[in-house]
Amino acid sequence: MDRRALLGGLAALVVAPALAQTSGSSPAMPSGSSGTMPMNQTGGQMSQADMQHMQQTLQLGMVALESSRVAMNKVRSEDLKRFANFEVQEQTTLSEVLHSMMEPAATAATGSTGSQSNPSSMNVPPMQMDASAHDMMQKMQNQQAGAEFDKMYLQAQLQGHRDLLQVQERYLQSNPQNREHTNVAKMARGHIREHIAMLEEMQKTLR
């Protein structure tokens, strides 16, 4: 599997509509506006299903990202080490894509400045790990490098990817109307399935 394809594919899904938007005009969001759903790349409001999918994907992705950062320096299996390295890249890219979809101006022009290009100004609530994720991360950080850590990381990634797959499936079954958001979910679903297959195969060889 060419795992770099996900990075390029996800970026293309956002860059294309963003570039198209720069050729036309779109109403600016009032700086003091409140009480409305965030705008998506096409200039329309995001639905509740869009927001829920985005927040759940970001939250689970953050756990996969942070656990993989820990694993990069501790796993002994070369296959798992490569997996952790690419997982960090992929989850970082996916997070950037989802955040950029919240604010059209964030990717409309590379030369944009000010609050429009500042991720902190986007209408994305800060992601926080739940209690079980915090507990898992603490155990991983305290576990010494070795076979037990490898098994712990693999199992965490396997469960996390299964949860991520369920999030994508629920969203895609909800008849979403946001084309770009739907495309991101479909691409993510395909790669998550591949990751699960890879992890299950690696699980057979770990002793």
N, C-alpha and C positions, 0 to 999 in steps of 0.2 A: 504494500500500500504506500502511495506517495503522500505522506502526511503533510507535505508542504502545500498540497492541493487545497486543503481546507483553509489554510491561511490566505492564499490568493483568492480562493472562491468567496470566502466571507467578505473580504475587503471589497471585491468587485461588486457584490450585491449592494453595498452602501455607496461606494464611490460613483457608480453609474447614475443612480437617481439624483445624487447630490450635484454632480456636474450638470445634469440636465436642468436642474432647478436654477443654476446660476445664469442660464441663458434667458430665463424669463423673469417675471417680477412676481413677488409674493408679499402679502401684507406682513408687516413687522409685528411681532408680539409686543404689546405694551409692557414696559419694564415693570410696572406695578401690578400686572394682572395676577389674579389668584382665583382659586376655586374652580379651575378648569383642568381638564385632562391634558397631559403633555401633547405637543404636536409631533407627528411623525414625519418621515422624510418627504412624503407626498403632500404635506401641508395640511392634512386632516388630523382630527383628534384621534388619539389612541383609545381603543375600546378597553373595557375592564379586563377582557380576556387577554388582550395584548399586554397590558400592564402586569397581570398576574403571571403570565408566561415569562415575561422579562425578569421580574423580580425573583421568581423561583429559580430560573436558569442562572441568574447572577449569583444567587446565594449558594446553590449547589456547586457552581463553577468556582466560587471563591474557596470552598473547602478543598476541591480537587487541586486547585492552584497551590494553596498554602501547604497541603500535605505533600505535594510533589516537590515543592521547594525544599522541604525538610529531607525528602527521600533522595534528592539529587546528591547529597553529601553522605548518605548513610547506606543506601542499598548496595548489596554485594553482587547481585545478579546483573550482568551486563545488559540483558534484555530489559529488565525493569529500569535500569539507569537510563537507557535510551527512551523508554516510555515516559519516565518522569520528566526528562528534558523537553520532549516534544509536547507533553501535556501542559507544561508551564507556558510554552509558546502559544499553544492553541487556546488555552483558557484566557490568556492575556488578550489575544486577538478577538475572541468571542465577546469578551467584556467590553472592549473598545467599540466593537460593532454595535452591540446593543445600546451602549450609552450614546453613541453618535445618532442612533435612530430616534432618540428622544428629542434632539435639537437639530433641525435642518441646518442651521448656521454653523454647527460644529464641524461639518465636513464640506460645506458649500464652497469654501475657498481656503487654500492653504495659507494665504496671507492675511486672513481675518484676525483681528485682535480684539481685546476687550473681553467683557463678560460673556459674549456669545461663544467664544472659543475656550472658555474656562469650564472644565468638566464640573467644577463645584457649583456652577450656576444652573446646571441641568436639574430637571425635576425628578431626580432619581433618589429615593430615600437611601441613606447609607446602609450597606449590607452588613449584617451581623450574623455570626454563627449561633446556632441554637446550642442548648446545653450538651446534647449528645456529640455534636461536632467539636465543641470545646474540649470535651472529655477525651475524644479520640485523638485530637491534636496534642493534648498534654501527654497522653500515653506514648505517642510516636516520638515526641521530643525527649522523653525520659528513657525510651528503649534504646539499648545499645545496638550498634550496627552488627548485623549478622543475620542468620537464617530466620530468626523469629521476627526481626524487623521487616525483612522482605515479605514474609507471610502477612504481617500486619498491614503493610502498605498495599499489597496486592488486594487483600480482602476489602480494605477501605475504598480503593478505587473501583473495585467490582461493584460494591453496593452503591457507591456514589453514581456510577454510570448507569446502573439500573434505575435509580431514582431520576436521573436526568432524562433517560429515555421515556419514562412515564410522563414527565412534564411535557416533552415534545408531543407525545401521542395525544395527551388530553387536549392540548392546544389545537393540534391539527384536526381533531375530531369535533372541535367546537365551531366548525365552518367559519374560520377567520376571513375577514374581508381585506386585511392589509397585505398586499401582494409581497412587498419586500420582507415584511416580518414573517410571512408564511414561507418564503423561500429560505430564509435563514433557519427556520425551524426544521424544514425538510432536509437541508444540508447537514445540520447538526445531528438530526436523527440518524441519518445514514452513517455518519462517522462514529457516533456513539455505539451503534450496533457493531461496527467493525472493531472498536476498542474493546467491547465486551467479549467478542470472539477471541481477540488477542489475549486478553487477561485470562480467560478460561483456559486457553491453550497453555499459557505460562504457568497457570496453577497446577497443571498436570505434572510439570517437570520440577516444581519446587518441592524439596524434601526437608 
